[in-house]
């Protein structure tokens, strides 16, 4: 690629944010149009990347980048193919420092240890079959959020700017190929998200935001330590000190598992876990909090129930996907052996999330909390697919990440519509809305069915593949997970039926008809308005398209899934796994 | 004829090279005298011109230091091996001078608002800066002590500069008493070290200790001396458990003095800490590295945990300063080049973010009283969007978020700690950083949250000033002071995105231990 399309895509929202700052705050219409334009152009660019990526046959691309890019270690041995790579040096420390330090260069050998290794990191971008999909999803959801964003929202300009900054952060996480750059975007994205959380939403949003930030940053900081661990351990064993992801992935083939770590406690020394396993756990903790997996999930219900609809569209839709993305991109590739060691742990957490999320969703009465716990359950499926550690499971997980983003965004839009009309989200106060709001009920039905994994809708495809993969890993996991599918029908239909069916029920004491009239007068309508239709229809259409004709999504996701499985299976099986998956991909329609 | 009274002895002039080596000190010290004299003859009520003159003097010293850095004539050891004008000293000089310059720009408006405008303020400030510059390059125990006292004594006065404010008086008295104690510790340590080695020169001490250590001999008297020196210096950098003066003094002192004290003093004291421990006392590294690491960990834990419970901004920043001292101490405890570099990097980062944060407090201070209560920050996001945004930036930077210089400060420190196998230091650093988010983000929340939204732990706090009252009384941000905040903010972001700007400077740094 001759021009840096990834950088352009990445920084377009930033430029957009700068432009929006220049618009006077009072001109809300212009601000909203500008926001939509920026997010739409970003979506266009990600689609260009997606199409360009898909246009190159994956196998050919693997060969191409293997020869064109002269870096020996990174491309020849790296099992993951990254395209559209851009690399600019960011911080390059010199080589040895010792000669500059007379103080430390004394003749005495005891004080003249080896010079510290140079610290190098670069601005390195690239995409693979995992991140292209998520980039497109992210851009789509930001556009949808921009559409849903009301022109009457308080401090609209600030909201728009923060939203675009979050988009930069999210796209940066998805495209960065350097551990430091990744961490940089990973953490920096939290800043606009924090301000969005404390500025708009329910009265208890301050507490929710603080909880979210402390949870995620605590996890991330351990990941930062682990990043240094990867850097120094890989460097010590291979002589290559780098934060560059492709190089590190390639170098892991040479990093042999060292001995277990020895601890001494009260004079007794014992050994537990080797360094690679510690590093795996540190990365997994950061990602598990972000997903969230069950013991680390308690920030989520608060955060989801206090946010505004446009915020939740992209926050629930894409930010939570970043955790699953990290598990695939970093844990599987950098710690292949530990991934196998901890497979039961991660699968156990996934099952716990599926079942706990589902049961908790059944117990909630707040609509946003129901959706939040449903989201935990669904993301449990994604993690289940990832740690099935086979091509089917991972392929399903990639598809399901996209699906979940679409479904959860649509669910939050529907719930947001109900909340905006009746100023309540309590399930027991509402009922029979299908009669006054038929269009909403229809759209909501499709979204609900997609959420519970109905065949011919998108989630079915992903869940089917995930269960297939889990079954290959062990039938027990698949059986437990399918309980989650059953529970999904229950909690999704409970919400749908409670809201739309039965006798018409509204909060408050006045007569129902008076209330409906009052709402209609206030908003000029009761049912879904044109803006909301514009936001919902593309999502619903995608649900149908992916559900009816999933072949392209499966086929293109499969190549990357195979690559990641190959990366995770290094030292156990390499080439055959890739070959068989390619054959499988060809045999699909 | 008087001059030739002793004909056998040629007249001794100080060699020009020696004077060149301490040129920044000469400018600042001489400048203090000039300001002192001008203060006598100037017309009343023209304090702004004094500030201007002080600023010019500091700028001249800064320019000289930059010139010496660029000329890079190698480490110059002057005055018979008692002072080194190496890049290590110059780097610390730069940070101190830039901070002092920022404080001088902040001062006139603040002093006028609080009714403290006096000429002595600038003289004391310059004298203290001169002490810091002496410390940065001191290569002799006597010079170190000279620098410490030259730094401290003007600060004792400055801390009590608000004469009609009881808290200021109380803080100054505490600072004086405890500071005197710390100087005593330091002096006793120096005496023991001199008694054992027979030298006051760091060069000679290092050589002596190196012979000692190579022979496998650990001298208990030297250990006692090292311990006393560490206690004295830990007091000056306000590391726990030697921090007891910090919260009261930071809260009581006028905000501009706190700004100066919290940043510049720490930089100079750490400069001497780093030079003394990672260079001169390096042969005894095996003995002192664990105690210093323990002090670092205690500081990180104590500072961060206690900061959570604060309802005063200045006390919060004081405890945050204790915690930050703990982080910087990681680099001292490592006692290796990468640790030293990381500490220096963090000091530079700290100068930007902490000066910025205190500068905001300075701007918000009203007549007769500093902006100190949390409740005074309420609604700042609406009243002063620019200041609130910048304050948020400094809080995020102190918390170590990426995009800010604080991130790379912690980055280099933790990286150095892990590389040297000091995992415990890194892990405690990480854990306490997570705790620190709580109070840094609460400041932001306070500024932006709607009035009804009271953060956790603040329910008991009753604001004596109604929000409307504050809004009326709040001063409009004044030009030059806002410029300082804006520059600190720009530095925080630019260095947060391009860490190489400082890191490459530190690459070529050299430490002369003699």
Interface residues (C-beta under 8 A of the other chain):
Chain A: X90 X91 X92 X93 X94 X97 X98 X100 X101 X102 X103 X104 X106 X108 X110 X111 X113 X115 X116 X117 X119 X180 X183 X184 X185 X187 X188 X190 X191 X194 X195 X198 X199 X203 X205 X206 X207 X209 X210 X213 X214 X217 X218 X221 X222 X224 X225 X228 X229 X231 X232
Chain B: X75 X210 X213 X214 X278 X279 X282 X283 X285 X336 X337 X338 X341 X392 X396 X401 X402 X403 X407 X411 X412 X414 X415 X416 X418 X419 X426 X427 X430 X431 X433 X434 X437 X438 X441 X442 X444 X445 X448 X449 X450 X452 X453 X455 X456 X499 X500 X503 X504 X507 X508 X509 X510 X511 X512 X513
